[in-house]
Amino acid sequence: MSLSVVLPAKNEAATIADVIKGVLEYCAQAQVVVVDDGSTDNTAALAAEAGAMVISHPYSKGNGAAIKTGARAATGDVIVFMDGDGQHAPSDIPRLLARLDEGYDLVVGARQQGSQASVGRGLANGFYNRLASYMTGHSVEDLTSGFRAVRAEKFREFLYLLPNGFSYPTTSTMAFFRAGYSVAYEPIHAAQRIGKSHIKPFKDGVRFLLIIFKIGTLYSPLKLFAPIAMLAFLVATGWYGYTLGAFGRFTNMSALLYTGSVMVFLMGLISEQITALMYRGGQ
């Protein structure tokens, strides 16, 4: 099958040419698409000189937006997404493609111990992996890795779901699980990026917390809402038992907790139906 390699890039002049040359060394016939996301340096010129097809955004739209632009422009049957900052090794591409040939629809490069940008990022990603594993019922080894190989036709089914920011890997992985497509993980080592990271600790820390709720609502909302509703119901029952024994009455707090548990459960039920309609609409 034909191959396209999509590289989202913003101010990656220090690395982009070497990354492209590495891709062409291991995948000589691949179409290399660099999406220049509003760079203020000469990233686009260097990418074109190295042999890539370059698409430039007039201003920065976000990593996810660059991924969507690249996916639309890619002509290959298979698309490999990787960073343009030197973190991902082009030599790993053949291993991802080999797993794809085994019958998988999405193969994610799973970063091994020591590959995370910081201890905090590593702990956060570990938490996301465990949460996603609970939600999907499948082992999720690396939910947020941006190095992945995917069948282009199936990936484009979910372009309308992908956010414009950095959480596109989370969304696409959960969408593939939800659709019943096969997902595999291939161990990789991610190097330290060259240049300045575009992630802002506080702003993106809040965004990553929102990913927790997005994971639940993307896949199976009831798995997220039902335990919360059950906890509220048990607290309400415990408080009611205490007030009944101590004061012989049913209190407003018990009524509030019972009402809250029912409302949370109904919210999960409605979200479940909306999620089903959302995925059906994309297909």
The 8 nearest C-alpha neighbors of each residue, nearest first, counted from 0:
[[1, 76, 2, 77, 75, 100, 150, 3],
 [2, 0, 75, 76, 77, 3, 29, 74],
 [3, 1, 75, 77, 29, 78, 76, 30],
 [2, 4, 30, 75, 78, 29, 73, 31],
 [3, 5, 79, 31, 78, 80, 32, 30],
 [4, 6, 32, 80, 69, 33, 31, 79],
 [5, 7, 33, 83, 81, 82, 8, 32],
 [8, 6, 34, 65, 33, 66, 82, 83],
 [9, 7, 35, 83, 36, 11, 34, 6],
 [8, 10, 38, 36, 11, 35, 37, 7],
 [9, 11, 38, 40, 12, 42, 39, 8],
 [10, 12, 13, 9, 15, 42, 14, 8],
 [13, 11, 42, 14, 15, 10, 41, 40],
 [14, 12, 11, 15, 193, 194, 16, 84],
 [15, 13, 17, 12, 84, 11, 16, 85],
 [14, 16, 18, 83, 17, 11, 12, 46],
 [15, 17, 19, 18, 49, 46, 14, 45],
 [18, 16, 20, 19, 14, 15, 21, 85],
 [17, 19, 21, 15, 16, 20, 14, 22],
 [20, 18, 22, 16, 21, 17, 15, 23],
 [21, 19, 17, 23, 22, 18, 24, 16],
 [20, 22, 24, 18, 19, 23, 89, 17],
 [23, 21, 19, 89, 24, 25, 20, 26],
 [22, 24, 27, 26, 20, 25, 21, 19],
 [23, 25, 21, 22, 27, 26, 20, 89],
 [24, 26, 22, 23, 27, 90, 21, 89],
 [27, 25, 23, 29, 28, 22, 24, 93],
 [26, 28, 23, 29, 24, 25, 22, 30],
 [29, 27, 26, 30, 23, 2, 1, 3],
 [30, 28, 2, 3, 26, 27, 31, 4],
 [29, 31, 3, 4, 2, 32, 28, 75],
 [32, 30, 4, 51, 3, 52, 29, 5],
 [33, 31, 5, 52, 51, 53, 4, 6],
 [34, 32, 6, 53, 7, 5, 52, 35],
 [35, 33, 54, 7, 65, 55, 53, 8],
 [34, 36, 55, 8, 37, 9, 54, 43],
 [37, 35, 59, 56, 9, 38, 8, 34],
 [36, 38, 58, 59, 56, 57, 35, 9],
 [39, 37, 10, 9, 40, 36, 35, 42],
 [38, 40, 10, 37, 41, 9, 42, 36],
 [39, 41, 38, 10, 42, 12, 11, 43],
 [42, 40, 44, 43, 12, 45, 39, 38],
 [41, 43, 12, 45, 44, 11, 40, 10],
 [44, 42, 46, 41, 45, 35, 47, 53],
 [45, 43, 47, 41, 46, 42, 48, 53],
 [44, 46, 48, 42, 47, 43, 16, 49],
 [47, 45, 49, 43, 48, 44, 16, 51],
 [46, 48, 51, 44, 50, 49, 45, 53],
 [47, 49, 45, 50, 46, 44, 51, 16],
 [50, 48, 46, 47, 16, 51, 45, 19],
 [51, 49, 47, 48, 46, 52, 19, 31],
 [52, 50, 31, 47, 46, 32, 53, 49],
 [51, 53, 32, 31, 33, 47, 54, 50],
 [54, 52, 33, 34, 32, 51, 47, 55],
 [55, 53, 34, 35, 33, 56, 52, 32],
 [56, 54, 35, 34, 36, 57, 53, 37],
 [55, 57, 36, 37, 58, 35, 59, 54],
 [58, 56, 37, 55, 59, 36, 60, 38],
 [59, 57, 37, 56, 60, 36, 38, 55],
 [58, 60, 37, 36, 61, 56, 57, 38],
 [61, 59, 64, 58, 36, 163, 62, 65],
 [62, 60, 164, 163, 64, 63, 59, 65],
 [61, 63, 65, 164, 165, 64, 163, 66],
 [64, 62, 163, 164, 66, 65, 167, 61],
 [63, 65, 163, 67, 61, 66, 62, 60],
 [66, 64, 68, 62, 63, 67, 7, 34],
 [65, 67, 63, 69, 64, 68, 70, 7],
 [68, 66, 70, 64, 69, 65, 71, 63],
 [69, 67, 65, 71, 66, 70, 64, 72],
 [68, 70, 72, 66, 67, 71, 5, 73],
 [69, 71, 67, 73, 72, 68, 66, 155],
 [72, 70, 68, 69, 73, 67, 155, 74],
 [71, 73, 69, 70, 68, 74, 32, 67],
 [74, 72, 70, 71, 3, 75, 69, 32],
 [73, 75, 72, 3, 76, 30, 2, 1],
 [76, 74, 2, 1, 3, 77, 73, 78],
 [75, 77, 1, 151, 0, 2, 150, 74],
 [76, 78, 150, 2, 151, 75, 149, 3],
 [79, 77, 3, 149, 4, 151, 148, 2],
 [78, 80, 148, 4, 147, 5, 3, 149],
 [81, 79, 5, 147, 146, 4, 6, 148],
 [80, 82, 146, 6, 145, 87, 79, 5],
 [83, 81, 84, 6, 7, 87, 86, 85],
 [82, 84, 15, 8, 6, 85, 7, 18],
 [85, 83, 192, 82, 14, 86, 193, 11],
 [84, 86, 87, 192, 83, 14, 193, 18],
 [87, 85, 190, 192, 189, 84, 191, 88],
 [88, 86, 189, 85, 82, 81, 89, 190],
 [87, 89, 90, 91, 86, 85, 189, 92],
 [90, 88, 22, 91, 92, 21, 87, 25],
 [89, 91, 88, 92, 25, 93, 21, 22],
 [92, 90, 89, 94, 88, 93, 95, 187],
 [91, 93, 95, 94, 89, 90, 96, 25],
 [94, 92, 96, 95, 91, 97, 90, 25],
 [95, 93, 97, 92, 96, 91, 98, 185],
 [96, 94, 92, 98, 97, 93, 106, 148],
 [97, 95, 99, 93, 98, 94, 100, 92],
 [96, 98, 94, 100, 99, 95, 93, 101],
 [99, 97, 101, 100, 95, 96, 94, 103],
 [98, 100, 103, 96, 101, 97, 102, 106],
 [99, 101, 97, 102, 98, 96, 103, 95],
 [102, 100, 98, 99, 103, 97, 96, 104],
 [103, 101, 100, 99, 104, 98, 181, 105],
 [102, 104, 99, 181, 105, 182, 101, 183],
 [103, 105, 181, 150, 149, 182, 180, 99],
 [106, 104, 149, 182, 103, 148, 183, 181],
 [107, 105, 183, 148, 184, 147, 182, 95],
 [108, 106, 147, 184, 109, 185, 146, 183],
 [107, 109, 185, 146, 147, 187, 186, 184],
 [108, 110, 186, 141, 185, 187, 184, 107],
 [111, 109, 187, 188, 114, 186, 189, 108],
 [110, 112, 114, 188, 187, 113, 109, 186],
 [113, 111, 114, 110, 115, 188, 121, 189],
 [112, 114, 115, 111, 188, 110, 116, 189],
 [113, 115, 189, 112, 111, 188, 110, 190],
 [116, 114, 121, 117, 113, 120, 118, 112],
 [115, 117, 120, 114, 191, 118, 121, 192],
 [118, 116, 120, 119, 115, 121, 114, 122],
 [117, 119, 121, 120, 122, 115, 116, 123],
 [120, 118, 122, 121, 117, 123, 116, 124],
 [119, 121, 123, 117, 118, 122, 124, 116],
 [120, 122, 118, 124, 115, 119, 123, 125],
 [123, 121, 125, 119, 124, 120, 118, 126],
 [124, 122, 120, 126, 125, 121, 119, 127],
 [123, 125, 127, 121, 126, 122, 120, 128],
 [126, 124, 122, 128, 123, 127, 121, 129],
 [125, 127, 123, 129, 124, 128, 130, 122],
 [128, 126, 124, 130, 125, 129, 131, 123],
 [127, 129, 125, 131, 126, 139, 130, 142],
 [130, 128, 132, 126, 131, 127, 133, 125],
 [131, 129, 127, 133, 132, 128, 126, 134],
 [130, 132, 134, 128, 133, 129, 127, 135],
 [131, 133, 129, 138, 139, 137, 135, 130],
 [134, 132, 130, 131, 136, 135, 129, 137],
 [133, 135, 131, 132, 136, 130, 222, 215],
 [136, 134, 137, 132, 133, 131, 176, 218],
 [135, 137, 133, 132, 134, 138, 131, 139],
 [138, 136, 132, 135, 139, 133, 131, 134],
 [137, 139, 132, 140, 136, 135, 129, 128],
 [140, 138, 132, 128, 141, 137, 142, 131],
 [139, 141, 128, 109, 138, 142, 184, 110],
 [142, 140, 109, 143, 139, 144, 128, 110],
 [141, 143, 169, 128, 144, 139, 140, 168],
 [142, 144, 168, 169, 141, 145, 124, 166],
 [145, 143, 146, 141, 142, 168, 108, 109],
 [144, 146, 168, 81, 147, 143, 80, 82],
 [147, 145, 81, 108, 80, 144, 107, 87],
 [148, 146, 107, 80, 106, 108, 79, 145],
 [149, 147, 79, 106, 78, 105, 95, 80],
 [150, 148, 105, 78, 77, 104, 151, 106],
 [149, 151, 77, 104, 153, 152, 76, 154],
 [150, 152, 77, 154, 76, 153, 78, 149],
 [153, 151, 155, 154, 150, 156, 76, 77],
 [152, 154, 156, 155, 151, 150, 157, 104],
 [153, 155, 151, 156, 152, 157, 150, 149],
 [154, 156, 158, 157, 152, 153, 151, 70],
 [157, 155, 153, 154, 158, 281, 282, 152],
 [156, 158, 155, 160, 159, 154, 281, 161],
 [159, 157, 155, 160, 161, 156, 67, 154],
 [158, 160, 157, 161, 281, 156, 162, 155],
 [161, 159, 157, 158, 162, 170, 171, 174],
 [160, 162, 158, 167, 159, 170, 163, 63],
 [163, 161, 164, 63, 167, 160, 166, 64],
 [162, 164, 63, 64, 61, 62, 161, 60],
 [165, 163, 61, 63, 62, 162, 166, 167],
 [164, 166, 62, 167, 63, 163, 61, 168],
 [167, 165, 169, 168, 164, 170, 162, 63],
 [166, 168, 170, 63, 169, 161, 165, 162],
 [169, 167, 143, 171, 166, 170, 145, 172],
 [170, 168, 172, 166, 167, 143, 142, 171],
 [169, 171, 167, 173, 168, 172, 174, 161],
 [170, 172, 174, 168, 173, 169, 167, 175],
 [173, 171, 175, 169, 174, 170, 168, 176],
 [172, 174, 176, 170, 175, 171, 177, 218],
 [175, 173, 177, 171, 172, 176, 170, 178],
 [176, 174, 178, 180, 172, 177, 173, 171],
 [175, 177, 173, 179, 174, 178, 180, 172],
 [176, 178, 174, 175, 179, 218, 173, 180],
 [179, 177, 175, 176, 180, 174, 278, 173],
 [178, 180, 176, 177, 175, 181, 174, 182],
 [179, 181, 175, 178, 176, 104, 182, 177],
 [182, 180, 103, 104, 105, 179, 183, 176],
 [181, 183, 105, 106, 103, 104, 180, 184],
 [182, 184, 106, 107, 105, 103, 185, 181],
 [185, 183, 107, 106, 109, 108, 186, 140],
 [184, 186, 108, 109, 107, 187, 95, 183],
 [187, 185, 109, 108, 110, 111, 184, 188],
 [188, 186, 110, 108, 109, 111, 189, 185],
 [187, 189, 110, 114, 111, 190, 186, 87],
 [190, 188, 114, 86, 87, 110, 187, 191],
 [191, 189, 86, 192, 188, 114, 87, 85],
 [190, 192, 86, 193, 189, 116, 114, 85],
 [191, 193, 86, 84, 85, 190, 194, 196],
 [192, 194, 84, 85, 191, 195, 14, 13],
 [195, 193, 192, 196, 13, 84, 11, 14],
 [194, 196, 197, 193, 192, 198, 10, 11],
 [195, 197, 198, 194, 192, 199, 193, 84],
 [196, 198, 199, 195, 9, 194, 10, 200],
 [197, 199, 196, 200, 203, 202, 165, 195],
 [198, 200, 203, 202, 201, 197, 204, 196],
 [201, 199, 203, 204, 202, 198, 205, 197],
 [202, 200, 204, 203, 199, 205, 206, 198],
 [203, 201, 204, 205, 199, 200, 206, 198],
 [202, 204, 206, 205, 200, 199, 201, 207],
 [205, 203, 201, 207, 206, 202, 200, 208],
 [204, 206, 208, 203, 207, 202, 201, 209],
 [207, 205, 203, 209, 204, 208, 202, 210],
 [206, 208, 210, 204, 209, 205, 203, 211],
 [209, 207, 205, 210, 206, 211, 204, 212],
 [208, 210, 206, 211, 207, 212, 213, 205],
 [209, 211, 213, 207, 208, 212, 214, 206],
 [212, 210, 209, 214, 213, 208, 215, 127],
 [213, 211, 215, 210, 214, 209, 216, 208],
 [212, 214, 210, 216, 215, 211, 217, 209],
 [215, 213, 217, 211, 212, 216, 210, 218],
 [216, 214, 220, 212, 213, 217, 218, 223],
 [215, 217, 220, 213, 218, 214, 219, 212],
 [218, 216, 214, 215, 213, 219, 274, 173],
 [217, 219, 215, 216, 177, 173, 214, 220],
 [218, 220, 221, 222, 215, 216, 271, 217],
 [221, 219, 216, 215, 223, 222, 267, 271],
 [220, 222, 267, 224, 225, 223, 219, 268],
 [223, 221, 220, 219, 225, 224, 134, 226],
 [222, 224, 221, 220, 215, 225, 226, 227],
 [223, 225, 221, 267, 227, 226, 222, 264],
 [224, 226, 228, 221, 227, 264, 222, 223],
 [227, 225, 229, 228, 224, 230, 223, 222],
 [228, 226, 230, 224, 229, 225, 231, 223],
 [229, 227, 260, 225, 231, 226, 230, 264],
 [228, 230, 226, 232, 227, 231, 225, 233],
 [231, 229, 227, 233, 232, 228, 226, 234],
 [230, 232, 234, 260, 228, 229, 233, 256],
 [233, 231, 229, 235, 230, 260, 234, 257],
 [234, 232, 236, 230, 235, 231, 237, 229],
 [233, 235, 237, 231, 236, 232, 238, 230],
 [236, 234, 253, 232, 256, 238, 233, 237],
 [237, 235, 239, 233, 234, 238, 240, 232],
 [236, 238, 234, 240, 239, 235, 233, 241],
 [237, 239, 241, 235, 240, 236, 234, 242],
 [238, 240, 236, 242, 241, 237, 253, 243],
 [241, 239, 237, 243, 238, 242, 236, 244],
 [240, 242, 238, 244, 239, 243, 245, 237],
 [243, 241, 245, 239, 246, 244, 240, 248],
 [244, 242, 247, 248, 240, 241, 246, 245],
 [243, 245, 241, 242, 247, 246, 240, 248],
 [244, 246, 242, 243, 241, 247, 248, 240],
 [247, 245, 242, 243, 248, 244, 241, 249],
 [246, 248, 243, 244, 245, 242, 249, 241],
 [249, 247, 243, 246, 242, 250, 244, 239],
 [248, 250, 239, 243, 242, 253, 251, 247],
 [251, 249, 252, 253, 248, 254, 242, 239],
 [250, 252, 254, 253, 255, 249, 256, 239],
 [253, 251, 255, 250, 254, 256, 235, 238],
 [252, 254, 235, 256, 255, 251, 250, 239],
 [253, 255, 251, 257, 252, 256, 258, 250],
 [256, 254, 252, 258, 253, 257, 259, 251],
 [255, 257, 259, 235, 253, 258, 254, 231],
 [258, 256, 254, 260, 259, 255, 232, 235],
 [259, 257, 255, 261, 256, 260, 254, 262],
 [258, 260, 256, 262, 257, 261, 255, 263],
 [259, 261, 228, 231, 257, 263, 232, 262],
 [260, 262, 264, 258, 259, 263, 265, 257],
 [263, 261, 259, 265, 264, 260, 266, 258],
 [264, 262, 266, 260, 265, 228, 261, 259],
 [263, 265, 267, 261, 266, 262, 228, 225],
 [266, 264, 268, 262, 267, 263, 269, 261],
 [267, 265, 263, 269, 264, 268, 270, 262],
 [268, 266, 221, 270, 264, 224, 265, 220],
 [267, 269, 265, 271, 266, 270, 221, 264],
 [268, 270, 266, 272, 271, 267, 265, 273],
 [271, 269, 273, 267, 272, 268, 220, 274],
 [272, 270, 268, 274, 269, 220, 273, 267],
 [271, 273, 275, 269, 270, 274, 276, 268],
 [274, 272, 270, 276, 275, 271, 277, 269],
 [273, 275, 277, 271, 272, 276, 270, 278],
 [276, 274, 272, 273, 277, 278, 279, 271],
 [275, 277, 279, 273, 274, 278, 280, 272],
 [278, 276, 274, 280, 275, 279, 273, 281],
 [279, 277, 281, 280, 275, 276, 274, 282],
 [278, 280, 276, 282, 281, 277, 275, 274],
 [281, 279, 277, 278, 282, 276, 275, 156],
 [282, 280, 278, 279, 156, 157, 277, 159],
 [281, 279, 280, 156, 278, 157, 277, 178]]
